[in-house]
Structures are given as structure tokens and as C-alpha cells.
Amino acid sequence: MAAVERVVSHRLNALVPAEDRPYAPHVTVARVKEAGGLSRAALFEGVTGRHFGRVHVDAITLFESRLSPKGATHVPLQRSALRR
């Protein structure tokens, strides 16, 4: 993953300023607008360190997030297939 990020960041360098923070690959499981008493500790209890499988990634899509009072809309800008 880090190698893919370096190549993509290098290619975007002329269009998008580089991040100051280190790259941290992640998957967003859910977003909660108002926590309403949700406890992260309770929500993820027992899942730390578990393996949930693998996924094959065959493309990367660059999205633009358009924010509004109703939430974000994610608009695909470019899709690039990955070679095997």
C-alpha cells in the first residue's frame, strides 16, 4: 500500500499539495454525526487484532468531497486501473 501511495502522491504533486502527516491506510467502517452516548471502547470490544479477510483492489478512484449541511457528496474525478 505504501508504494502505491508514494506513486499516486508523486503524480498528484502538481495538482494537490503534499500532506505533512505520514500516510496511514485505513477503511472507514462508519460515520456517526452525533455520538448519542456511543462508546468507541464498547463498540470495538473484542475485535482488536482480529483478521477479517482480504480484498483484491483492481483500481484506485480519486474522489472530491463536496460538503453541505446534509453531509458530504463524493464525486469520482478519476479512476485508474492497477496492473497485475
Order of alpha helices (4+ residues) and beta strands (2+ residues): alpha-alpha-beta-beta
